[in-house]
Amino acid sequence: SLEIKRNGLGADGKGYTDYNQIIDKLTNASWDRVFAIYDAIAIGIPLSKIYDITKIDMWYLKQYEELFQLQKEISTYNIDTITRELLLEAKQKGYGDRQIAHMLDCYESEVYKKREELKVQRVYKLVDTCAAEFTAKTPYYYSTFENEIETANGEIVIANESIVTDKKKIVVLGSGPNRIGQGIEFDYCCVHGVLAAAECGYETIMINCNPETVSTDFDTADKLYFEPVFWEHIYDIIRHEKPEGVIVQLGGQTALKLAEKLTKYGVKIIGTSFEALDIAEDRGRFSTLLKENNIPYPEFGVAETADEALALADELDFPILVRPSYVLGGQGMKIVINKEELVEHVVDLLRKIPNNKLLLDHYLDGAIEAESDSICDADGNVYIIGIMEHIEPCGIHSGDSNATLPAFNLGDLVMQQIIDHTHTIARALKTVGLINIQFAIKDDVVYIIEANPRASRTVPFIAKAYKEPYVNYATKVMLGHNKVTDFKFNPQLEGYAIKQPVFSFDKFPNVNKKLGPEMKSTGESILFIENLKDDDFYNLYSRRKMYLSK
């Protein structure tokens, strides 16, 4: 759930191995000390020394040691010789198939197949929201692993408390834990998506693992699975429930990244296809699409090594925006101004995200940024729900920018380009549902920064500002229940709504407060003003002038 390219505690080959580094991690508490404890045990540091440094209760440290001893034992087997008892114990203690595959030196799919063969299967237990006082109408479920149970007639079964109905079902994937770059905005989208699917007659199934969100309220969906938004868990639920399809558009980048696996395993994606989602993420293919449609975009290149990045830099010219593929919240994005900075950042990215394709764009210095959000149906009908103009110039992450709805200073020529490009791109990607497109405007030319064929974090903002249930409409379009032309759009906003980012720098005093392409805000609020003479707006606009003057 952390989405940091780790598969769990140990058993993935990515732990710390240097004694001094591990001691430092144990001594100075940080987010990854939970991993360092396991690594300390793995290199032979005694539990007594770990306790002396961390003061973590010995009971917990012995649990770590137990996991490590289990890993050592499993590593003496291979996929053909591992026993059912050992495999069941590993699953009961939380090891994922990927970790077990690492121990057995095989593929994750082979572990899954072996579990099926030995009947080591995930079952679902009910959390009774009425404490057994009477039958609960809104229970929810979590998964676990159990031994077989013999019934009175001698039949061997595995107890499963999640009873599957014969109704047609839709699964909505949530966005996982709230964190910088992906938060409550996607929870809003998931909730309204679930409610819309219910209105269309589906049994709704929500999969998410954040206890502090409305999507995981046990009475939001017909069925809630409180599970990680992680392939192994998702696939088991899908095989159990057999839904009509899965909605990935509403759960941000976390849900979107599962689209490829879903397609590979024959699970229907509701709305925009994986092929279209992948085109939008693949800068090369997306730029080809733009070129074919005569839409301007900044010069770009794709690199997989520092040498390739240096060669591209000679063609693109500095400043250059460097970013990895398939990331959330602008993670890892940086504007570099010379070759030394470029090499340093590329090496750092490839160390953190191996085998990632890095996108290098010529940064349009001094450009103004804008974005559009739209709903598109299978017939190519497009309705733009909102066009927002950013106060801060291009280069500040959209999540960190103040932005106005509607745009206030773009002019008719620029606005028409935004409208035309939005319609063209939405249709070219064969979008079914929501799409967000970000633009850079310089010298009255509108360039495309990126397109995201999914709900963006600004969709809830626009829906609230205009008092329109756009996610409800978009979900019904995804399901094929309605066309865009079926809805009577009636946005209501007197004056302007300004999206204002919320920062938590007081809680993180050592964080660099300088804004850039990597998102740092932890939320947003709405400011309503009647006109552009409002003092609050004037202060924001003055900030844009300050940025541009620099």
Number of C-alpha atoms within 10 A of each C-alpha: 17 11 13 8 12 16 18 15 20 24 23 16 12 13 17 19 14 11 14 10 13 22 18 13 21 22 14 11 11 10 8 10 17 14 20 23 26 22 23 25 18 20 13 9 16 12 17 11 12 20 16 11 14 16 11 12 11 13 9 11 17 13 13 22 19 13 19 19 14 15 21 14 12 19 17 11 15 15 18 10 9 15 14 15 11 14 19 20 15 20 19 15 14 15 20 20 21 21 24 25 21 19 22 23 13 14 15 18 13 16 22 18 13 18 18 12 11 13 15 23 19 22 19 20 18 15 17 16 16 12 9 9 8 9 11 13 12 17 19 24 20 18 20 15 20 18 14 14 12 12 9 7 6 8 9 12 12 16 15 14 14 19 10 9 10 9 12 14 21 25 29 28 28 31 30 28 21 18 14 18 22 24 20 21 22 27 27 19 25 34 23 23 28 29 18 21 24 18 13 15 12 20 20 24 25 28 27 27 22 21 13 12 18 15 30 24 16 20 15 19 26 19 20 25 25 19 20 21 23 18 14 16 16 20 15 15 21 18 10 15 19 17 20 17 20 21 26 29 35 31 28 28 24 24 22 22 19 17 22 16 13 20 14 10 9 9 19 17 20 23 28 24 19 22 13 19 22 20 19 20 17 16 21 15 13 19 23 13 17 18 12 10 13 11 18 17 19 16 15 20 21 20 19 16 16 17 12 13 21 18 12 18 21 10 12 18 14 19 18 25 20 26 25 23 18 16 16 17 22 22 18 21 24 21 23 18 14 14 16 10 12 24 17 12 20 24 14 13 21 17 11 13 16 12 11 17 19 25 21 26 25 20 24 20 15 18 21 23 27 27 24 23 25 25 29 28 27 19 12 19 16 24 19 16 18 21 23 23 23 26 27 27 25 27 23 21 22 26 26 26 25 25 27 23 21 17 20 15 10 15 10 9 11 17 17 13 16 25 14 12 23 26 18 18 22 28 18 15 22 21 28 32 30 32 27 24 22 22 25 26 21 16 9 15 16 25 21 24 20 18 23 23 32 26 27 24 24 21 26 22 20 24 16 16 23 20 13 17 17 23 26 19 23 28 30 23 23 26 22 16 12 17 22 22 12 10 9 7 15 9 16 11 15 12 12 19 24 26 25 20 18 16 16 12 14 8 8 10 9 8 11 9 11 7 15 18 22 23 22 25 22 19 20 21 12 17 14 18 16 11 12 13 9 11 11 13 20 11 10 17 16 13 16 16 13 12 13 15 8 6
